[in-house]
Amino acid sequence: MHGEAGWTGRLVPLPVDGLIYASSMVMLDSARRKTPVPALARWLLGLGIAATLAANVAHGLGHGPIGVAVSAWPAVALVGSYELLMMVIRRSQAGFDGTSDSRTTADTLQEQAAQVFAEQLAADRVPSIRTIRAQLVGQPRAQRLRDYIAAGQES
């Protein structure tokens, strides 16, 4: 970090990088839970990116435009990698929740599962993944159906 030496210079970037990491994890958690991303997480992620980019650019200024570009690259790479990860997560969730066709199929399968396992549900027992998979579908879909059925029992 500019103006710091030794271990202090190596520790100063940790709060900025920690802010980026923590904000990113909150956004990732929101994507997995299919909930809105808190505004604070978005603001702090932007602030962390701006701070690390500004520090990196300031560090590279003494080496001209190429030094600026090389110094700015880690921040750009971090943000780009994070966005790619978020795209993968969103796309994987869209396969189950996305279009009306997949929603209709999921609703039909959920209704079928509720009917097939009605006796177990009446006895307050949620069927195992293995049972759902054996009687209806494969493993990933069986897990989603079990989660759906269990959520229906709780409400």
Summary of the structure (lengths in Angstrom):
residues: 155
radius of gyration: 23.6
end to end distance: 53.0
largest distance: 73.9
contacts: 398
relative contact order: 0.07
helix: 85%
strand: 0%
